[in-house]
Amino acid sequence: MNYQAGEPVFAPGETTDAATLARLGLLRVGEGCFLSPLAVFMPADALGVPRPVEIGNGCQVGPFTVLCGGTVLRDGTRLEEHVIVGKPEQGYAVGHTYPGAGAATVIGEDTVLRAGVIAYAGTETGIAAVVGHHTLLRSFVTIGTETQLGHNLTVERATQIGSWVRCSPGSHITSSCILEDRVFLGAGVRTVNDREMIWRDPDRTPDLVPPFFGHGARVGSGSVILGGVRIGEHALIGAGSVVTRDIPARAVAYGVPARVRTTDARAAS
């Protein structure tokens, strides 16, 4: 890359094509790639700072995909149509106002982003992850190796998702959640990080504490996990439960509110 930092090239929000970006030294494309001629690039963030885009060997970038400055596609990644990668966060979220600054956004080797995925700046995936259609990944979400996220998920800011995790369609994962390796969330799971539902109250600051999911925990479809709740390793939560308190490792819990029914999840599988 021969681009000199600080050189005014693109206005915030301005788009361009691959040839122009490469000519300016802001795009590097590996061997054996397919870039749709309908893909566009948005090099500068809302502050006017441009960042280079790197596309590894054997990548596929579909039509109407938008690659923002700072995007890195590792070898073999596949982006279907209408994907947005590296979108800067701008506006109010989780108690802060964000100025629209870009960041490195790394999509790991052999990862697939299905049509309509939006991955904000700072997102990072491991090897061979799959992200389903129209799923939203907010800023600085991390996703591990061979994790599969279903379609129409919302994964909020700074959530950490481990390797070999499965999240079924239609779930909401609140900001800063931690899902350790091999967690399984059924469809339509809802997580909460604010017990008092405080929104821009000048006299109070919300105490936002997300749920935590231990290694191998399983949560049935339609369940709600409240703020600060810890689901222990290899615990099993029955479908439609409302979990208001910590669930110990290997326990089976279900109901509204969820109660521990047995301490051996293997026996209930």
Secondary structure, 3 states (H helix, E strand, C coil): CCCCCCCCCCCCCCCECHHHHHHCCCEEECCCCEECCCCEEECECCCCCECCEEECCCCEECCCCEEECCEEECCCCEECCCCEEEECCEEEECCEEEECCCCCEEECCCCEECCCCEEECCCEECCCCEECCCCEECCCCEECCCCEECCCCEECCCCEECCCCEECCCCEECCCCEECCCCEECCCCEECCCCCCCCCCCCCCCCCCCCEECCCCEECCCCEECCCCEECCCCEECCCCEECCCECCCCEEECCCCEEEECCHHHHC
